[in-house]
C-alpha cells in the first residue's frame, strides 16, 4: 500500500472568516465543557454565573493588557487549578472529554456558551472573578464580601 502524499494547503484557500468561525466553535466548546463540568447541577442561573466569571476574567485581562489566569476564554477555562473540572485528577475530567449534545445539560451549556461569546448574557455573578461551593472556605475567600449566591456557589470579585 502506498503512503498518502501530504500537500500543503494554499493559504489563499483558508479565509479569515473560516478561521475565526472555527476558533469561535472551539471557544464555545471549551466554555460549554467548563459550564457543564462546574455547574450542570446548578441550573441555567448557575451555569450563567460561571460563564460570567470566565468573561469577567477575560475582561480584566483586557484592561490590564494581560493577566496570570489567561487572556482569552480558552486560556481562562483551562488554566491549571482554576476550574476543577479541567484538573486531570478530578472525577469530572474524563466525563468532560466525552460529553456531547445528546446530554441535555451539555446542550444547554453549549447554547449558553454561544450566547456568552456574543455578549448576550446578563452578569448574575455581580462582576465576580471567583467562586466556590458552599460548605468550603478557600483561603482566598477569607475576609472577602460575596457578590452573589446562586445555587450551591458563592461568588466574589477579587483582583
SULJO-V898976 format. One record per pair of residues at least 24 apart in sequence whose C-alpha atoms are under 10 Angstrom apart, sorted by sequence separation. I is the first residue (numbers start at 1). J is the second residue. D is the distance in Angstrom with one decimal. If there is no record, write none. Layout:
i: {I,I}
j: {J,J}
d: {D,D}
This chain:
i: {31,53,124,125,130,131,132,124,125,130,131,51,124,128,129,130,131,128,129,130,131,127,128,129,130,54,125,126,127,128,129,130,125,126,127,128,129,124,125,126,127,128,125,50,34,31,35,30,31,34,30,33,34,73,27,28,29,30,31,32,38,27,28,31,37,38,39,27,30,31,37,38,83,26,27,30,35,37,38,82,83,34,36,37,82,83,27,34,35,23,34,33,34,33,37,37,38,37,36,37,37,47,51,36,37,33,36,44,47,48,51,52,55,33,34,37,43,47,51,54,55,33,36,32,33,40,41,44,48,51,52,55,33,40,43,44,47,48,51,30,33,39,40,43,47,51,55,33,36,48,56,37,40,44,48,55,36,37,40,52,56,60,35,36,39,51,52,53,56,57,59,29,35,36,52,53,56,57,58,34,36,37,49,51,52,53,55,56,57,32,33,35,36,48,49,50,51,52,53,55,56,57,32,33,35,36,48,49,50,51,52,53,54,55,56,32,34,35,48,49,50,52,53,54,32,33,34,48,49,52,53,54,29,32,33,35,47,48,49,52,53,31,32,35,45,46,49,50,52,53,31,32,34,45,46,49,50,29,30,32,33,45,50,28,29,31,32,50,28,29,31,32,49,28,30,31,28,29,32,25,28,29,31,27,28,31,27,28,25,28,25,28,24,27,24,24,38,39,38,49,60,49,50,57,49,56,48,53,57,46,47,50,53,46,47,49,53,45,46,50,45,46,49,43,46,42,43,42,41,42,41,42,39,39,39,38}
j: {55,77,148,149,154,155,156,149,150,155,156,77,150,154,155,156,157,155,156,157,158,155,156,157,158,83,154,155,156,157,158,159,155,156,157,158,159,155,156,157,158,159,157,83,74,73,77,73,74,77,74,77,78,117,72,73,74,75,76,77,83,73,74,77,83,84,85,74,77,78,84,85,130,74,75,78,83,85,86,130,131,83,85,86,131,132,77,84,85,74,85,85,86,86,90,91,92,92,92,93,95,105,109,95,96,93,96,105,108,109,112,113,116,95,96,99,105,109,113,116,117,96,99,96,97,104,105,108,112,115,116,119,98,105,108,109,112,113,116,96,99,105,106,109,113,117,121,100,103,115,123,105,108,112,116,123,105,106,109,121,125,129,105,106,109,121,122,123,126,127,129,100,106,107,123,124,127,128,129,106,108,109,121,123,124,125,127,128,129,105,106,108,109,121,122,123,124,125,126,128,129,130,106,107,109,110,122,123,124,125,126,127,128,129,130,107,109,110,123,124,125,127,128,129,108,109,110,124,125,128,129,130,106,109,110,112,124,125,126,129,130,109,110,113,123,124,127,128,130,131,110,111,113,124,125,128,129,109,110,112,113,125,130,109,110,112,113,131,110,111,113,114,131,111,113,114,112,113,116,110,113,114,116,113,114,117,114,115,113,116,114,117,114,117,117,118,132,133,133,148,159,149,150,157,150,157,150,155,159,149,150,153,156,150,151,153,157,150,151,155,151,152,155,150,153,150,151,151,151,152,152,153,151,152,153,153}
d: {9.9,9.9,7.5,7.9,8.5,4.2,8.8,9.4,8.1,5.8,5.9,9.6,8.5,9.5,7.6,5.2,8.6,5.7,6.2,6.2,9.7,8.7,4.7,4.9,6.8,9.7,8.9,7.9,7.8,4.1,6.1,9.4,6.2,8.0,6.1,7.3,7.6,9.6,7.9,7.8,9.5,9.6,8.8,9.8,9.7,7.0,9.5,8.0,7.1,6.5,6.2,9.1,8.5,8.8,8.9,8.7,9.2,9.6,9.3,9.9,7.2,6.5,8.8,6.7,8.6,7.4,9.8,5.9,7.2,9.3,8.2,6.2,9.8,8.3,9.6,8.2,9.5,5.2,9.3,8.9,9.7,7.3,8.8,8.1,9.9,9.9,9.6,9.0,9.2,9.9,6.8,8.6,7.6,9.0,9.9,9.8,8.7,6.2,9.5,7.8,8.3,9.8,9.3,9.9,6.3,9.7,7.8,9.1,9.1,8.6,8.0,9.9,7.7,9.7,8.2,9.8,8.6,7.0,7.1,9.6,8.3,6.2,9.0,9.8,8.2,9.7,8.5,7.8,7.0,9.8,7.7,9.1,9.8,6.0,9.4,8.1,7.9,8.5,6.8,9.8,8.1,9.4,7.7,9.8,9.2,9.3,10.0,9.2,9.9,9.7,8.9,9.9,9.1,8.3,8.2,9.2,6.7,9.0,7.9,7.8,9.4,8.8,9.3,5.7,9.1,8.7,8.1,8.6,9.8,9.3,10.0,9.8,8.2,9.1,5.7,9.5,6.4,8.4,9.4,9.8,8.6,9.6,9.2,8.7,7.3,7.0,9.3,6.7,5.7,9.6,7.2,9.4,5.9,7.4,8.8,9.5,9.6,6.5,9.2,9.5,5.9,8.8,6.8,10.0,5.9,8.6,8.2,6.6,9.0,9.1,8.8,7.3,9.0,8.6,9.4,8.4,8.6,8.4,7.7,5.3,7.6,7.5,5.5,7.2,8.4,7.3,9.9,7.1,5.0,7.4,4.9,8.9,9.7,4.8,7.8,8.7,9.9,8.3,8.6,8.2,6.4,8.1,4.7,8.0,9.9,8.6,9.3,8.9,10.0,8.0,7.7,7.9,9.4,7.4,9.0,8.4,9.1,9.0,9.1,7.3,9.0,9.4,8.8,9.2,6.6,9.0,5.3,8.1,6.6,9.8,5.8,8.3,9.4,8.6,8.7,8.6,8.8,7.6,9.9,9.9,5.3,8.7,9.0,8.5,5.6,9.1,8.8,9.1,9.9,8.6,8.5,7.2,8.5,8.3,8.1,10.0,10.0,10.0,9.8,9.0,8.6,9.6,9.9,9.8,7.8,9.1,9.9,8.5,9.4,9.3,9.6,9.3,9.1,5.9,9.9,9.3,8.9,7.1,6.3,8.9,8.1,8.4,8.4,9.5,7.7,7.8,7.9,5.5,8.6,7.0,8.9,8.4,9.2,9.1,8.8,10.0}
